[in-house]
Amino acid sequence: MSPQLRFSSPSPAGRGGLRGRGKQAETFSPSSEGKVVHSEICKAIHKMVGAQPLLNHEQIDQAPDYGIYFLYEKGEYYSQADGSDGRIVRVGISKILHERLRSEIVSGGTVLRMHLGSALLKRDGACATDIERWYHPKDKVAWRPENVKRQFLEYVQQNFTVRCLEVADQRLRVEYEKQLIYELAQCKGCIPSDGWLGHMAYNEKVRQWGLWNHDHTDDNPRLQKADLDSFHRFLGLS
C-alpha cells in the first residue's frame, strides 16, 4: 500500500516571494524559488495521469464523457518524470469532455486561446495595445485576427496532446481540479523550459506558475478531510 500523502499549506514567505516579482512581466522566468515543496504529490499525479492513453487532436472522441483533462506540450518535461513523457501544462474539467477538448484544441474557443494567443502576439512582436485588445476586448465582439487564430490552432495541434481521467461526480471534479492545479503550480519539479511560449503570456499568473491556467495556481483550496481522502484514493495513494 502506498503511504498516505498530505497536502501542505503554503508558507507566507513562499507566497510573498513570487508576488514581489510579479511586475517583471517581460523577463520573468518561473523557477523553484517561492514554490511550496509538493514534489511527492506532484510525482504521484504525473504517474497516475501518465498511465492513461495519450490522445492527439484527431483522437478527442476517445475521451471519457465526464472527467478531468491534462494537456501536455512538446518540449516540456517533468524533472522527476520516472517514465512519464512530459510535464502537465494545463488542467481542465467538463461534463462532456470530448466536446470541451474539441473546443480547446480543435476549434480554439476557450481560455487557452486567450492565454496562448497573447503569447503568440508577443512572440511575433505585436504592440502592447494589440495584445491588450486580444486579452481584454472592449466591445462585445472579441478582437480576434484570423492570422492569430490560425497560428493558435496550428500551434496547439502540432504541440499539444491530452490525457483524461474519468470523474463522474460534478462536485468532485470541481474540487479535484482546484487541488490538481494548485499542486502542479506549487511543485518545485514542475519548471517550464527556457523556451516555453508561456513566458510571453499576457497573464501574470501563467508566467509566474508555468501553467496555461490562472485560477487556483496560488490559492490552496484546503479540501475537507473527506474530499482529501477521496483525492488520495483517486490518485491511488491510499
C-alpha positions as semicolon CSV with decimal commas, in nm:
position;residue;x (nm);y (nm);z (nm)
1;M;0,000;0,000;0,000
2;S;0,132;0,345;-0,088
3;P;0,198;0,585;0,201
4;Q;-0,067;0,841;0,283
5;L;0,040;1,180;0,147
6;R;-0,090;1,503;0,293
7;F;-0,118;1,836;0,118
8;S;0,085;2,107;0,284
9;S;-0,014;2,469;0,330
10;P;0,185;2,747;0,164
11;S;0,417;2,943;0,386
12;P;0,385;3,323;0,396
13;A;0,742;3,354;0,274
14;G;0,676;3,126;-0,021
15;R;0,369;3,315;-0,138
16;G;0,536;3,652;-0,094
17;G;0,850;3,556;-0,283
18;L;0,672;3,542;-0,616
19;R;0,424;3,818;-0,551
20;G;0,707;4,067;-0,513
21;R;0,848;3,974;-0,854
22;G;0,523;3,991;-1,044
23;K;0,588;4,322;-1,222
24;Q;0,882;4,181;-1,419
25;A;0,635;4,069;-1,681
26;E;0,852;4,063;-1,992
27;T;1,158;3,894;-1,839
28;F;1,005;3,673;-1,570
29;S;1,104;3,307;-1,590
30;P;0,945;3,067;-1,338
31;S;1,186;2,886;-1,110
32;S;1,159;2,680;-0,792
33;E;1,206;2,993;-0,581
34;G;0,894;3,074;-0,380
35;K;0,723;2,742;-0,456
36;V;0,588;2,517;-0,183
37;V;0,750;2,173;-0,179
38;H;0,479;1,939;-0,311
39;S;0,710;1,721;-0,522
40;E;0,596;1,379;-0,396
41;I;0,230;1,457;-0,457
42;C;0,307;1,604;-0,798
43;K;0,511;1,297;-0,887
44;A;0,210;1,080;-0,798
45;I;-0,015;1,298;-1,016
46;H;0,218;1,267;-1,316
47;K;0,248;0,892;-1,264
48;M;-0,128;0,841;-1,236
49;V;-0,215;1,061;-1,534
50;G;0,081;0,927;-1,733
51;A;-0,071;0,579;-1,725
52;Q;-0,374;0,698;-1,927
53;P;-0,390;0,690;-2,309
54;L;-0,222;0,984;-2,479
55;L;-0,451;1,148;-2,736
56;N;-0,381;1,397;-3,011
57;H;-0,632;1,640;-3,160
58;E;-0,764;1,376;-3,402
59;Q;-0,843;1,131;-3,119
60;I;-1,055;1,354;-2,897
61;D;-1,364;1,136;-2,936
62;Q;-1,184;0,867;-2,732
63;A;-1,204;1,086;-2,421
64;P;-1,447;0,977;-2,145
65;D;-1,781;1,154;-2,116
66;Y;-1,712;1,310;-1,776
67;G;-1,381;1,397;-1,621
68;I;-1,061;1,594;-1,596
69;Y;-0,823;1,658;-1,883
70;F;-0,448;1,723;-1,869
71;L;-0,264;1,891;-2,154
72;Y;0,098;1,817;-2,242
73;E;0,313;2,041;-2,459
74;K;0,602;1,943;-2,683
75;G;0,937;2,038;-2,531
76;E;0,809;2,049;-2,172
77;Y;0,944;1,783;-1,935
78;Y;0,888;1,697;-1,572
79;S;1,214;1,679;-1,378
80;Q;1,102;1,378;-1,171
81;A;0,933;1,204;-1,462
82;D;1,022;0,842;-1,378
83;G;0,875;0,712;-1,701
84;S;0,631;0,995;-1,771
85;D;0,657;1,155;-2,113
86;G;0,620;1,518;-2,015
87;R;0,511;1,797;-1,784
88;I;0,141;1,871;-1,744
89;V;0,085;2,229;-1,863
90;R;-0,290;2,271;-1,822
91;V;-0,575;2,110;-1,627
92;G;-0,946;2,144;-1,702
93;I;-1,282;1,977;-1,643
94;S;-1,609;1,926;-1,825
95;K;-1,930;1,728;-1,801
96;I;-1,894;1,648;-2,173
97;L;-1,520;1,608;-2,203
98;H;-1,476;1,538;-2,572
99;E;-1,678;1,849;-2,660
100;R;-1,466;2,063;-2,428
101;L;-1,146;1,924;-2,576
102;R;-1,272;1,977;-2,928
103;S;-1,327;2,340;-2,838
104;E;-0,992;2,361;-2,659
105;I;-0,754;2,215;-2,915
106;V;-0,954;2,168;-3,236
107;S;-1,165;2,482;-3,281
108;G;-0,981;2,702;-3,030
109;G;-1,265;2,873;-2,848
110;T;-1,164;2,866;-2,482
111;V;-0,946;3,036;-2,221
112;L;-0,642;2,856;-2,363
113;R;-0,676;3,058;-2,683
114;M;-0,686;3,378;-2,479
115;H;-0,362;3,291;-2,298
116;L;-0,173;3,129;-2,581
117;G;-0,284;3,384;-2,839
118;S;-0,143;3,666;-2,627
119;A;0,190;3,481;-2,615
120;L;0,193;3,431;-2,991
121;L;0,127;3,801;-3,042
122;K;0,409;3,891;-2,802
123;R;0,646;3,644;-2,968
124;D;0,576;3,792;-3,310
125;G;0,634;4,150;-3,196
126;A;0,278;4,281;-3,162
127;C;0,236;4,611;-2,984
128;A;0,106;4,624;-2,626
129;T;-0,224;4,772;-2,745
130;D;-0,299;4,478;-2,974
131;I;-0,210;4,226;-2,703
132;E;-0,440;4,410;-2,461
133;R;-0,721;4,413;-2,717
134;W;-0,680;4,038;-2,767
135;Y;-0,689;3,959;-2,396
136;H;-0,941;4,224;-2,284
137;P;-1,163;4,314;-2,580
138;K;-1,365;4,625;-2,500
139;D;-1,652;4,552;-2,734
140;K;-1,886;4,254;-2,733
141;V;-1,724;4,106;-3,040
142;A;-1,375;3,999;-2,939
143;W;-1,083;4,127;-3,148
144;R;-0,953;3,802;-3,297
145;P;-0,740;3,846;-3,612
146;E;-0,775;3,546;-3,841
147;N;-0,400;3,501;-3,875
148;V;-0,357;3,473;-3,497
149;K;-0,647;3,227;-3,468
150;R;-0,486;3,022;-3,742
151;Q;-0,147;3,032;-3,569
152;F;-0,311;2,926;-3,244
153;L;-0,477;2,623;-3,399
154;E;-0,158;2,523;-3,578
155;Y;0,040;2,553;-3,257
156;V;-0,194;2,352;-3,033
157;Q;-0,250;2,079;-3,291
158;Q;0,122;2,040;-3,355
159;N;0,241;2,074;-2,995
160;F;-0,035;1,962;-2,756
161;T;-0,154;1,617;-2,653
162;V;-0,400;1,524;-2,381
163;R;-0,473;1,259;-2,120
164;C;-0,801;1,222;-1,931
165;L;-0,926;1,078;-1,604
166;E;-1,293;0,987;-1,569
167;V;-1,470;1,154;-1,274
168;A;-1,848;1,129;-1,291
169;D;-1,930;1,333;-0,979
170;Q;-1,953;1,702;-1,073
171;R;-1,869;1,834;-0,726
172;L;-1,560;1,617;-0,701
173;R;-1,448;1,721;-1,048
174;V;-1,451;2,083;-0,935
175;E;-1,268;2,011;-0,608
176;Y;-1,010;1,786;-0,772
177;E;-0,941;2,041;-1,045
178;K;-0,862;2,309;-0,788
179;Q;-0,626;2,083;-0,594
180;L;-0,455;1,947;-0,905
181;I;-0,382;2,294;-1,045
182;Y;-0,253;2,414;-0,709
183;E;-0,025;2,112;-0,663
184;L;0,119;2,137;-1,015
185;A;0,175;2,511;-0,984
186;Q;0,348;2,482;-0,647
187;C;0,571;2,182;-0,726
188;K;0,943;2,256;-0,745
189;G;0,981;1,984;-1,006
190;C;0,735;2,149;-1,247
191;I;0,951;2,420;-1,400
192;P;0,892;2,522;-1,762
193;S;1,173;2,515;-2,014
194;D;1,351;2,837;-2,109
195;G;1,179;2,824;-2,446
196;W;0,825;2,773;-2,315
197;L;0,585;3,001;-2,501
198;G;0,403;3,080;-2,176
199;H;0,690;3,307;-2,069
200;M;0,539;3,558;-2,313
201;A;0,178;3,524;-2,200
202;Y;-0,016;3,836;-2,104
203;N;-0,149;3,690;-1,780
204;E;0,098;3,726;-1,495
205;K;-0,005;3,402;-1,323
206;V;0,063;3,199;-1,637
207;R;0,416;3,340;-1,641
208;Q;0,468;3,302;-1,267
209;W;0,349;2,947;-1,219
210;G;0,431;2,782;-1,550
211;L;0,083;2,658;-1,644
212;W;-0,173;2,763;-1,903
213;N;-0,408;2,810;-1,604
214;H;-0,451;3,124;-1,397
215;D;-0,721;3,025;-1,144
216;H;-0,620;2,817;-0,837
217;T;-0,245;2,838;-0,903
218;D;-0,152;3,015;-0,578
219;D;-0,461;2,963;-0,363
220;N;-0,462;2,644;-0,157
221;P;-0,816;2,501;-0,183
222;R;-0,775;2,327;0,157
223;L;-1,004;2,035;0,086
224;Q;-1,217;1,891;0,363
225;K;-1,074;1,569;0,506
226;A;-1,333;1,351;0,333
227;D;-1,253;1,508;-0,005
228;L;-0,879;1,490;0,065
229;D;-0,908;1,120;0,144
230;S;-1,114;1,076;-0,171
231;F;-0,849;1,257;-0,372
232;H;-0,577;1,028;-0,233
233;R;-0,779;0,722;-0,333
234;F;-0,839;0,877;-0,676
235;L;-0,461;0,901;-0,723
236;G;-0,402;0,556;-0,577
237;L;-0,216;0,692;-0,276
238;S;-0,413;0,508;-0,009
